Amino acid sequence: MADSQDTSHSELQPCLANFDQLMTDLGSALADQDWDGLVNLNVRVKPCTESLIVALEAGQVEPESVRSRLGELRQFLDTASEGATRAKAEAELALKGVNRNRSVAKAYQNISTPRSK
């Protein structure tokens, strides 16, 4: 019986380690503003989280360890959302600048081009 508990515990450690590594990878991608990397990592969030919940429901992991990891994930999502909102605003501002420059260049071209009579 002790062997099955040891096996469950040892099988669970990779689940927790995988979640912790995923959070590290997500944090690095966010810090680097690697939006493509975040998208790629995002597909791993649901399966990793689900495995934690399954382990919790099976009594294989302490509720506090799952709670703290899910809290960390929630905090990350809030931070990522704020970062994405800032990046979007910066991109919109840059696009407005490009459009303004394009309009100025076109106006200058219209003024500087001799008109035929």
N, C-alpha and C positions, 0 to 999 in steps of 0.2 A: 504494500500500500504506500509506503514511503517512497518507493521508486516511482510510482505514478505521479505523486506530488512533485518530486524532483524533476520528472520529465515535463510536467505541465509548466513548472517554474522556468526550466531551461528553454522551453519552446516559447515562452512569453517574453523572455529577455530580448530576442531579436525584434519582436514587435515593438517594444518600448524603445529599443536602440534605433530601429528604423524611423519611428516617429521623431525621436530627438534629432536624428541626422536630417530628416526632411525639414524640420524647423530651422536647423542651422543653414541648410541650403537655401531655404526661402528667405531667411534673413540676409544672407550674402547677396542673393539676387536683388532683393529690394534695395540694399545699401548701394549696389552698383547700378541701380535703375535699369536692370536687365529685364525688360518687360517680356521679351520672348522666353527667357529662362523661367520667369514666374508662371507664364502660361503653361510651359512644359511641366513644371513642378506641380502645378495646380491639379493635374490629373491624378497625382498620387495622394492627394489630401483625403479624398473620400474613402478609398480602400484602407488607408492607414488608420483613419479615425474609426471606421467600422470595425476593424480588427481589435482596437482598444475596447470598444463597447462590448463586443462579443466576449472578450476576455473578462471584462468587468461583470457581465451578466452570468458568466460561468464561475465567478468567484475566484478566478485565477490571478487577479490583480487587485491591489488595494484601491478603493474608491478615490482616496486622496491623490494617488499618483495619476489617475485618469483625469480627475478634476483639475489638477494643476496644469496638466498638458493641454487640456481643452481650453483652460483660461489663457494659456500662452498663445494658443492658436487664435482665440478671439481677439486678443490684444494685437497679434500680428495682422489679422484681417483689418482691424481698425486703422492701424498704421499704414498698411498697404493701400487702403482706400484713400486716406489723406494724401499719400504720395502720388497716387494715380490722379487725384483731383488737381493737385499742384502741377503735375506734368501736363495734364490736359490744358490747364489755364496758360501755362508757358507756351505750349504749342499753338494755341489759339492766338496768343499775343504775337508770336513770331510770324504766323500766317498773315495776320493783319498788317504787320510791318512789310512783309513781302508784297502783299496786294497794294499797299500804299506806295511803295517804291515802284511797282509796275505802273500804277496810275500816273505817278509823277514822270516817269520815263516816257510814257506814251504822250502825255501832255507836252513835254519838252520836244518830243519828236514832231508832234503836230505843229508846234510853234516854229521850230527851226527848219522845217522842210519848206523850201520855197514853193509858193502856190503858182500854179500855171494860170495864165490869164486867158 
